[in-house]
Amino acid sequence: MHMKDNLINFLYDKKYFINIYDEYIHVFNYQELVSLTSEKIVLKLEEFKLNIMGSELFITKMLPNEILIKGKVSKVEFSYE
């Protein structure tokens, strides 16, 4: 993970952060893991759900408010319910 990105996230004190890298997605301040398959991961954030679609998706790091997902991401969607 990039230490610079983590430091910037800490200093800006936003509600959430979503960082997208080549084969990783880092989400800070998610509330709940709603669904998990190798083709789709759904995370609940304060104001919306984050739908991550692709192939070979899996969680490499999971903390109470931070998650790191690895895989071949083809699409990221926000759904407001």
C-alpha positions as YAML, in Angstrom:
chain: A
units: angstrom
residues:
- id: 1
  name: MET
  ca: [0.00, 0.00, 0.00]
- id: 2
  name: HIS
  ca: [1.15, 3.54, -0.57]
- id: 3
  name: MET
  ca: [2.06, 5.30, 2.66]
- id: 4
  name: LYS
  ca: [1.51, 8.70, 1.01]
- id: 5
  name: ASP
  ca: [-2.15, 7.85, 0.21]
- id: 6
  name: ASN
  ca: [-2.78, 6.68, 3.77]
- id: 7
  name: LEU
  ca: [-1.30, 9.87, 5.20]
- id: 8
  name: ILE
  ca: [-3.38, 12.04, 2.86]
- id: 9
  name: ASN
  ca: [-6.52, 10.09, 3.84]
- id: 10
  name: PHE
  ca: [-5.77, 10.69, 7.52]
- id: 11
  name: LEU
  ca: [-5.12, 14.40, 7.09]
- id: 12
  name: TYR
  ca: [-8.22, 15.14, 5.00]
- id: 13
  name: ASP
  ca: [-10.56, 13.41, 7.49]
- id: 14
  name: LYS
  ca: [-13.26, 12.61, 4.93]
- id: 15
  name: LYS
  ca: [-16.28, 10.32, 5.47]
- id: 16
  name: TYR
  ca: [-14.72, 7.66, 3.24]
- id: 17
  name: PHE
  ca: [-11.95, 7.02, 0.72]
- id: 18
  name: ILE
  ca: [-11.91, 4.72, -2.27]
- id: 19
  name: ASN
  ca: [-8.50, 4.23, -3.88]
- id: 20
  name: ILE
  ca: [-8.32, 2.22, -7.10]
- id: 21
  name: TYR
  ca: [-4.99, 0.75, -8.20]
- id: 22
  name: ASP
  ca: [-4.06, -1.70, -10.99]
- id: 23
  name: GLU
  ca: [-5.45, -4.83, -9.33]
- id: 24
  name: TYR
  ca: [-6.49, -3.48, -5.93]
- id: 25
  name: ILE
  ca: [-9.29, -1.41, -4.44]
- id: 26
  name: HIS
  ca: [-8.76, 0.11, -1.00]
- id: 27
  name: VAL
  ca: [-11.88, 1.36, 0.82]
- id: 28
  name: PHE
  ca: [-11.60, 3.31, 4.06]
- id: 29
  name: ASN
  ca: [-14.57, 3.84, 6.37]
- id: 30
  name: TYR
  ca: [-16.94, 1.24, 4.99]
- id: 31
  name: GLN
  ca: [-19.69, 0.10, 7.36]
- id: 32
  name: GLU
  ca: [-20.51, -3.44, 6.31]
- id: 33
  name: LEU
  ca: [-19.53, -6.20, 3.91]
- id: 34
  name: VAL
  ca: [-22.92, -7.01, 2.34]
- id: 35
  name: SER
  ca: [-21.99, -9.63, -0.25]
- id: 36
  name: LEU
  ca: [-18.85, -11.49, -1.28]
- id: 37
  name: THR
  ca: [-18.26, -13.70, -4.31]
- id: 38
  name: SER
  ca: [-15.28, -14.04, -6.65]
- id: 39
  name: GLU
  ca: [-17.20, -11.94, -9.22]
- id: 40
  name: LYS
  ca: [-18.93, -9.31, -7.07]
- id: 41
  name: ILE
  ca: [-18.31, -7.61, -3.73]
- id: 42
  name: VAL
  ca: [-20.84, -5.22, -2.21]
- id: 43
  name: LEU
  ca: [-19.86, -2.83, 0.58]
- id: 44
  name: LYS
  ca: [-22.22, -0.56, 2.50]
- id: 45
  name: LEU
  ca: [-20.99, 2.94, 3.17]
- id: 46
  name: GLU
  ca: [-22.82, 5.68, 5.04]
- id: 47
  name: GLU
  ca: [-24.73, 7.10, 2.05]
- id: 48
  name: PHE
  ca: [-24.60, 4.36, -0.61]
- id: 49
  name: LYS
  ca: [-23.55, 0.83, -1.51]
- id: 50
  name: LEU
  ca: [-20.37, 0.21, -3.46]
- id: 51
  name: ASN
  ca: [-20.65, -2.62, -6.01]
- id: 52
  name: ILE
  ca: [-17.32, -3.98, -7.23]
- id: 53
  name: MET
  ca: [-17.55, -6.37, -10.19]
- id: 54
  name: GLY
  ca: [-14.83, -8.38, -11.91]
- id: 55
  name: SER
  ca: [-13.17, -11.77, -11.69]
- id: 56
  name: GLU
  ca: [-10.91, -13.47, -9.17]
- id: 57
  name: LEU
  ca: [-11.94, -10.94, -6.49]
- id: 58
  name: PHE
  ca: [-10.86, -11.63, -2.93]
- id: 59
  name: ILE
  ca: [-10.13, -9.73, 0.27]
- id: 60
  name: THR
  ca: [-6.46, -9.41, 1.17]
- id: 61
  name: LYS
  ca: [-6.89, -7.16, 4.23]
- id: 62
  name: MET
  ca: [-9.95, -6.50, 6.37]
- id: 63
  name: LEU
  ca: [-10.09, -4.28, 9.43]
- id: 64
  name: PRO
  ca: [-13.17, -2.90, 11.23]
- id: 65
  name: ASN
  ca: [-13.35, 0.14, 8.91]
- id: 66
  name: GLU
  ca: [-10.84, -0.60, 6.15]
- id: 67
  name: ILE
  ca: [-10.76, -3.24, 3.41]
- id: 68
  name: LEU
  ca: [-8.33, -4.11, 0.60]
- id: 69
  name: ILE
  ca: [-9.69, -6.09, -2.34]
- id: 70
  name: LYS
  ca: [-7.55, -7.72, -5.02]
- id: 71
  name: GLY
  ca: [-8.62, -9.04, -8.41]
- id: 72
  name: LYS
  ca: [-9.43, -8.12, -11.98]
- id: 73
  name: VAL
  ca: [-11.89, -5.26, -11.53]
- id: 74
  name: SER
  ca: [-14.12, -4.56, -14.53]
- id: 75
  name: LYS
  ca: [-16.68, -2.20, -13.02]
- id: 76
  name: VAL
  ca: [-17.33, -0.11, -9.90]
- id: 77
  name: GLU
  ca: [-20.84, 1.20, -9.23]
- id: 78
  name: PHE
  ca: [-22.50, 3.32, -6.58]
- id: 79
  name: SER
  ca: [-26.10, 2.46, -5.68]
- id: 80
  name: TYR
  ca: [-28.21, 4.80, -3.61]
- id: 81
  name: GLU
  ca: [-31.12, 3.07, -1.86]
...
